[in-house]
Amino acid sequence: MLGGISIWQLLIVLGIIILIFGTKKLRNVGGDLGGAVKGFKKAMNEDEKGNDKSTDDPQARVSHDDEGTTYDVKAERKAEEQDERK
């Protein structure tokens, strides 16, 4: 059973954990974990519903036809720094 761990060993470990952390803290951790799982499931369901509306997705309407119009901020900063040094 469970790789050689008996039920009594699991109960002893659980008792030690309760003594170290306390029941209130463990209850809070359990509630936080449950909330995180619910939020994850909700996000996954919304994502699946969102895949059906691919035409309404803002990223679906973006076109990358203007490849020559890039803006390099680092190059502009370097040019400004060189102008200030002169």
VOSELUM-9218 format. One record per atom (N, C-alpha, C): x, y, z; atom name; residue number from 0; residue in three letters. Coordinates in steps of 0.02 Angstrom, whole numbers, plus 32768, in hexadecimal, padded with zeros to 4 digits. Layout:
// VOSELUM-9218
[[X, Y, Z], "CA", NUM, "ALA"];
...
***
This chain:
// VOSELUM-9218
[[8029, 7FC5, 8000], "N", 0, "MET"];
[[8000, 8000, 8000], "CA", 0, "MET"];
[[802C, 803F, 8000], "C", 0, "MET"];
[[8026, 8068, 7FCE], "N", 1, "LEU"];
[[8048, 80A8, 7FC9], "CA", 1, "LEU"];
[[8093, 80A2, 7FD2], "C", 1, "LEU"];
[[80B1, 8070, 7FB4], "N", 2, "GLY"];
[[80FA, 8069, 7FB6], "CA", 2, "GLY"];
[[8115, 8057, 7FFA], "C", 2, "GLY"];
[[80F1, 802F, 8021], "N", 3, "GLY"];
[[810A, 8018, 8062], "CA", 3, "GLY"];
[[80F8, 8045, 809C], "C", 3, "GLY"];
[[80CF, 8079, 8091], "N", 4, "ILE"];
[[80BA, 80A5, 80C8], "CA", 4, "ILE"];
[[8076, 808E, 80E0], "C", 4, "ILE"];
[[8072, 8080, 8121], "N", 5, "SER"];
[[8033, 8068, 813C], "CA", 5, "SER"];
[[8007, 80A3, 8151], "C", 5, "SER"];
[[7FC9, 8095, 8160], "N", 6, "ILE"];
[[7F99, 80C8, 8174], "CA", 6, "ILE"];
[[7FAE, 80E7, 81B7], "C", 6, "ILE"];
[[7FCD, 80BF, 81E2], "N", 7, "TRP"];
[[7FE3, 80D9, 8223], "CA", 7, "TRP"];
[[801C, 810B, 821B], "C", 7, "TRP"];
[[8049, 80FE, 81ED], "N", 8, "GLN"];
[[807F, 812E, 81E0], "CA", 8, "GLN"];
[[8064, 816F, 81C4], "C", 8, "GLN"];
[[8032, 816B, 8198], "N", 9, "LEU"];
[[8013, 81A7, 817D], "CA", 9, "LEU"];
[[7FF1, 81D0, 81B3], "C", 9, "LEU"];
[[7FCF, 81AD, 81E2], "N", 10, "LEU"];
[[7FAD, 81CF, 8219], "CA", 10, "LEU"];
[[7FDF, 81F2, 8247], "C", 10, "LEU"];
[[8017, 81D2, 8254], "N", 11, "ILE"];
[[804B, 81F0, 827E], "CA", 11, "ILE"];
[[8067, 822F, 825D], "C", 11, "ILE"];
[[8074, 822C, 821C], "N", 12, "VAL"];
[[808D, 8266, 81F7], "CA", 12, "VAL"];
[[8059, 829E, 81F7], "C", 12, "VAL"];
[[801A, 828E, 81EE], "N", 13, "LEU"];
[[7FE5, 82BF, 81F0], "CA", 13, "LEU"];
[[7FE0, 82DF, 8235], "C", 13, "LEU"];
[[7FE7, 82B7, 826A], "N", 14, "GLY"];
[[7FE6, 82D2, 82AE], "CA", 14, "GLY"];
[[8020, 8302, 82BB], "C", 14, "GLY"];
[[805B, 82F2, 82A2], "N", 15, "ILE"];
[[8095, 831E, 82AA], "CA", 15, "ILE"];
[[808A, 835F, 8284], "C", 15, "ILE"];
[[806E, 835B, 8249], "N", 16, "ILE"];
[[8061, 8398, 8221], "CA", 16, "ILE"];
[[802E, 83C4, 8245], "C", 16, "ILE"];
[[7FFA, 83A6, 8262], "N", 17, "ILE"];
[[7FC8, 83CD, 8287], "CA", 17, "ILE"];
[[7FE8, 83EE, 82C4], "C", 17, "ILE"];
[[8015, 83CA, 82E6], "N", 18, "LEU"];
[[8036, 83E8, 8320], "CA", 18, "LEU"];
[[8063, 8422, 830C], "C", 18, "LEU"];
[[8084, 841C, 82D4], "N", 19, "ILE"];
[[80B2, 8451, 82BE], "CA", 19, "ILE"];
[[808C, 848E, 82A6], "C", 19, "ILE"];
[[805D, 8485, 8279], "N", 20, "PHE"];
[[803C, 84BE, 8259], "CA", 20, "PHE"];
[[7FFB, 84D4, 827B], "C", 20, "PHE"];
[[7FD9, 84A7, 829B], "N", 21, "GLY"];
[[7F99, 84B7, 82BA], "CA", 21, "GLY"];
[[7F60, 84AF, 8288], "C", 21, "GLY"];
[[7F25, 84A3, 82A3], "N", 22, "THR"];
[[7EEC, 8494, 8277], "CA", 22, "THR"];
[[7ED3, 84D2, 8253], "C", 22, "THR"];
[[7ED9, 850D, 8273], "N", 23, "LYS"];
[[7EC1, 854B, 8252], "CA", 23, "LYS"];
[[7EE9, 855A, 8214], "C", 23, "LYS"];
[[7F2B, 8554, 8219], "N", 24, "LYS"];
[[7F56, 8562, 81DF], "CA", 24, "LYS"];
[[7F4A, 852F, 81A8], "C", 24, "LYS"];
[[7F42, 84EF, 81BA], "N", 25, "LEU"];
[[7F34, 84BC, 8188], "CA", 25, "LEU"];
[[7EF1, 84C7, 8167], "C", 25, "LEU"];
[[7EBF, 84DE, 818C], "N", 26, "ARG"];
[[7E7E, 84EE, 816F], "CA", 26, "ARG"];
[[7E84, 8527, 813D], "C", 26, "ARG"];
[[7EAB, 855A, 814E], "N", 27, "ASN"];
[[7EB6, 8592, 8120], "CA", 27, "ASN"];
[[7ED9, 857C, 80E1], "C", 27, "ASN"];
[[7F0B, 8550, 80E9], "N", 28, "VAL"];
[[7F30, 8537, 80AE], "CA", 28, "VAL"];
[[7F01, 850E, 8082], "C", 28, "VAL"];
[[7ED7, 84E5, 80A1], "N", 29, "GLY"];
[[7EA7, 84BD, 807B], "CA", 29, "GLY"];
[[7E75, 84E9, 8055], "C", 29, "GLY"];
[[7E5D, 851E, 8077], "N", 30, "GLY"];
[[7E2F, 854C, 8056], "CA", 30, "GLY"];
[[7E4F, 8570, 801C], "C", 30, "GLY"];
[[7E8D, 8585, 8025], "N", 31, "ASP"];
[[7EB1, 85A8, 7FF0], "CA", 31, "ASP"];
[[7EBE, 8579, 7FB4], "C", 31, "ASP"];
[[7ECF, 853B, 7FC4], "N", 32, "LEU"];
[[7EDB, 850B, 7F8F], "CA", 32, "LEU"];
[[7E9B, 84FC, 7F68], "C", 32, "LEU"];
[[7E63, 84F5, 7F8D], "N", 33, "GLY"];
[[7E22, 84E9, 7F6C], "CA", 33, "GLY"];
[[7E0E, 8524, 7F40], "C", 33, "GLY"];
[[7E19, 8561, 7F58], "N", 34, "GLY"];
[[7E0A, 859D, 7F30], "CA", 34, "GLY"];
[[7E34, 85A0, 7EF2], "C", 34, "GLY"];
[[7E73, 858D, 7EF8], "N", 35, "ALA"];
[[7E9F, 858E, 7EBD], "CA", 35, "ALA"];
[[7E88, 855B, 7E89], "C", 35, "ALA"];
[[7E74, 8520, 7EA0], "N", 36, "VAL"];
[[7E5C, 84ED, 7E71], "CA", 36, "VAL"];
[[7E1C, 8504, 7E4E], "C", 36, "VAL"];
[[7DEE, 8523, 7E74], "N", 37, "LYS"];
[[7DB0, 853C, 7E56], "CA", 37, "LYS"];
[[7DBF, 8572, 7E23], "C", 37, "LYS"];
[[7DED, 859F, 7E33], "N", 38, "GLY"];
[[7E00, 85D4, 7E04], "CA", 38, "GLY"];
[[7E1F, 85B7, 7DC5], "C", 38, "GLY"];
[[7E49, 8584, 7DCD], "N", 39, "PHE"];
[[7E68, 8564, 7D94], "CA", 39, "PHE"];
[[7E34, 8544, 7D67], "C", 39, "PHE"];
[[7E04, 8520, 7D85], "N", 40, "LYS"];
[[7DD0, 8500, 7D5D], "CA", 40, "LYS"];
[[7DA5, 8534, 7D39], "C", 40, "LYS"];
[[7D96, 856B, 7D5B], "N", 41, "LYS"];
[[7D6E, 85A0, 7D3C], "CA", 41, "LYS"];
[[7D94, 85BE, 7D00], "C", 41, "LYS"];
[[7DD4, 85CA, 7D09], "N", 42, "ALA"];
[[7DFC, 85E6, 7CD3], "CA", 42, "ALA"];
[[7E00, 85B6, 7C98], "C", 42, "ALA"];
[[7E05, 8576, 7CA6], "N", 43, "MET"];
[[7E08, 8544, 7C70], "CA", 43, "MET"];
[[7DC6, 8542, 7C4A], "C", 43, "MET"];
[[7D8E, 8547, 7C6D], "N", 44, "ASN"];
[[7D4C, 8546, 7C4C], "CA", 44, "ASN"];
[[7D43, 8585, 7C22], "C", 44, "ASN"];
[[7D59, 85BF, 7C3C], "N", 45, "GLU"];
[[7D54, 85FD, 7C16], "CA", 45, "GLU"];
[[7D80, 85FA, 7BD8], "C", 45, "GLU"];
[[7DBB, 85DA, 7BDE], "N", 46, "ASP"];
[[7DE8, 85D4, 7BA5], "CA", 46, "ASP"];
[[7DC9, 85A9, 7B6F], "C", 46, "ASP"];
[[7DA9, 8572, 7B83], "N", 47, "GLU"];
[[7D89, 8547, 7B52], "CA", 47, "GLU"];
[[7D50, 856B, 7B2F], "C", 47, "GLU"];
[[7D2A, 8593, 7B54], "N", 48, "LYS"];
[[7CF4, 85B9, 7B36], "CA", 48, "LYS"];
[[7D11, 85F0, 7B09], "C", 48, "LYS"];
[[7D4A, 860B, 7B1B], "N", 49, "GLY"];
[[7D6A, 8640, 7AF4], "CA", 49, "GLY"];
[[7D85, 8627, 7AB1], "C", 49, "GLY"];
[[7D97, 85E7, 7AAE], "N", 50, "ASN"];
[[7DB1, 85CB, 7A70], "CA", 50, "ASN"];
[[7D7B, 85CA, 7A3A], "C", 50, "ASN"];
[[7D3C, 85C5, 7A4D], "N", 51, "ASP"];
[[7D05, 85C5, 7A1D], "CA", 51, "ASP"];
[[7CFD, 860A, 79FD], "C", 51, "ASP"];
[[7D10, 863E, 7A20], "N", 52, "LYS"];
[[7D07, 8682, 7A07], "CA", 52, "LYS"];
[[7D49, 869D, 79EB], "C", 52, "LYS"];
[[7D6B, 8677, 79C2], "N", 53, "SER"];
[[7DAC, 868B, 79A9], "CA", 53, "SER"];
[[7DA8, 86C9, 797C], "C", 53, "SER"];
[[7D6F, 86D8, 795E], "N", 54, "THR"];
[[7D6A, 8713, 7934], "CA", 54, "THR"];
[[7D64, 8752, 795D], "C", 54, "THR"];
[[7D4E, 874D, 799C], "N", 55, "ASP"];
[[7D48, 8786, 79C8], "CA", 55, "ASP"];
[[7D89, 8794, 79EE], "C", 55, "ASP"];
[[7DBA, 876A, 79E7], "N", 56, "ASP"];
[[7DF9, 8771, 7A0B], "CA", 56, "ASP"];
[[7E20, 87AC, 79ED], "C", 56, "ASP"];
[[7E35, 87DD, 7A15], "N", 57, "PRO"];
[[7E59, 8816, 79FA], "CA", 57, "PRO"];
[[7E99, 8803, 79D7], "C", 57, "PRO"];
[[7EB9, 87CE, 79EE], "N", 58, "GLN"];
[[7EF7, 87B9, 79CE], "CA", 58, "GLN"];
[[7EEB, 879B, 7989], "C", 58, "GLN"];
[[7EAF, 8783, 797E], "N", 59, "ALA"];
[[7EA0, 8766, 793C], "CA", 59, "ALA"];
[[7E9C, 879D, 7907], "C", 59, "ALA"];
[[7E8F, 87DB, 791B], "N", 60, "ARG"];
[[7E88, 8811, 78EB], "CA", 60, "ARG"];
[[7ECA, 8835, 78DD], "C", 60, "ARG"];
[[7EFE, 8825, 7902], "N", 61, "VAL"];
[[7F3E, 8848, 78F8], "CA", 61, "VAL"];
[[7F5F, 882E, 78BA], "C", 61, "VAL"];
[[7F75, 885C, 788F], "N", 62, "SER"];
[[7F9A, 8847, 7854], "CA", 62, "SER"];
[[7FE2, 8861, 785A], "C", 62, "SER"];
[[800F, 883A, 7841], "N", 63, "HIS"];
[[8056, 884B, 7845], "CA", 63, "HIS"];
[[8070, 885B, 77FF], "C", 63, "HIS"];
[[804B, 8881, 77D9], "N", 64, "ASP"];
[[805F, 8892, 7796], "CA", 64, "ASP"];
[[8096, 88C8, 7796], "C", 64, "ASP"];
[[8097, 88F3, 77C8], "N", 65, "ASP"];
[[80C8, 8929, 77CA], "CA", 65, "ASP"];
[[8106, 8912, 77EF], "C", 65, "ASP"];
[[812E, 88E8, 77CF], "N", 66, "GLU"];
[[816A, 88CD, 77EF], "CA", 66, "GLU"];
[[81A1, 8901, 77F5], "C", 66, "GLU"];
[[81A1, 8934, 77CC], "N", 67, "GLY"];
[[81D6, 8965, 77CC], "CA", 67, "GLY"];
[[81CE, 899C, 77FF], "C", 67, "GLY"];
[[8199, 899C, 7825], "N", 68, "THR"];
[[818D, 89D1, 7855], "CA", 68, "THR"];
[[8197, 89B8, 789C], "C", 68, "THR"];
[[81D6, 89AD, 78AE], "N", 69, "THR"];
[[81E6, 899A, 78F2], "CA", 69, "THR"];
[[8202, 89D6, 7917], "C", 69, "THR"];
[[8200, 89D3, 7958], "N", 70, "TYR"];
[[8217, 8A0A, 7981], "CA", 70, "TYR"];
[[8247, 89EF, 79B5], "C", 70, "TYR"];
[[8285, 8A05, 79B3], "N", 71, "ASP"];
[[82B8, 89ED, 79E0], "CA", 71, "ASP"];
[[82C6, 8A21, 7A15], "C", 71, "ASP"];
[[82AE, 8A16, 7A52], "N", 72, "VAL"];
[[82B5, 8A46, 7A88], "CA", 72, "VAL"];
[[82FE, 8A4C, 7A9D], "C", 72, "VAL"];
[[8321, 8A14, 7AA0], "N", 73, "LYS"];
[[8367, 8A15, 7AB5], "CA", 73, "LYS"];
[[8391, 8A3F, 7A86], "C", 73, "LYS"];
[[8385, 8A38, 7A46], "N", 74, "ALA"];
[[83AB, 8A5F, 7A15], "CA", 74, "ALA"];
[[839D, 8AAA, 7A1E], "C", 74, "ALA"];
[[835F, 8ABB, 7A2C], "N", 75, "GLU"];
[[834E, 8B02, 7A36], "CA", 75, "GLU"];
[[8370, 8B1D, 7A75], "C", 75, "GLU"];
[[8371, 8AF6, 7AAA], "N", 76, "ARG"];
[[8391, 8B0C, 7AE8], "CA", 76, "ARG"];
[[83DC, 8B15, 7ADD], "C", 76, "ARG"];
[[83FB, 8AE8, 7AB8], "N", 77, "LYS"];
[[8442, 8AEE, 7AAB], "CA", 77, "LYS"];
[[8450, 8B2E, 7A83], "C", 77, "LYS"];
[[8425, 8B3D, 7A53], "N", 78, "ALA"];
[[842E, 8B7A, 7A2C], "CA", 78, "ALA"];
[[8426, 8BB8, 7A58], "C", 78, "ALA"];
[[83F7, 8BB7, 7A86], "N", 79, "GLU"];
[[83ED, 8BF0, 7AB3], "CA", 79, "GLU"];
[[8429, 8BF7, 7AE2], "C", 79, "GLU"];
[[8445, 8BC0, 7AFA], "N", 80, "GLU"];
[[847F, 8BC4, 7B26], "CA", 80, "GLU"];
[[84BB, 8BDF, 7B01], "C", 80, "GLU"];
[[84C3, 8BCC, 7AC3], "N", 81, "GLN"];
[[84FB, 8BE6, 7A9B], "CA", 81, "GLN"];
[[84F3, 8C31, 7A8E], "C", 81, "GLN"];
[[84B5, 8C47, 7A83], "N", 82, "ASP"];
[[84A8, 8C8F, 7A79], "CA", 82, "ASP"];
[[84B7, 8CB6, 7AB9], "C", 82, "ASP"];
[[84A8, 8C9A, 7AF3], "N", 83, "GLU"];
[[84B3, 8CBC, 7B31], "CA", 83, "GLU"];
[[84FD, 8CC1, 7B41], "C", 83, "GLU"];
[[8525, 8C91, 7B2B], "N", 84, "ARG"];
[[856D, 8C92, 7B37], "CA", 84, "ARG"];
[[8590, 8CC7, 7B0D], "C", 84, "ARG"];
[[8574, 8CD8, 7AD4], "N", 85, "LYS"];
[[8595, 8D07, 7AA7], "CA", 85, "LYS"];
[[858F, 8D4D, 7ABE], "C", 85, "LYS"];
***
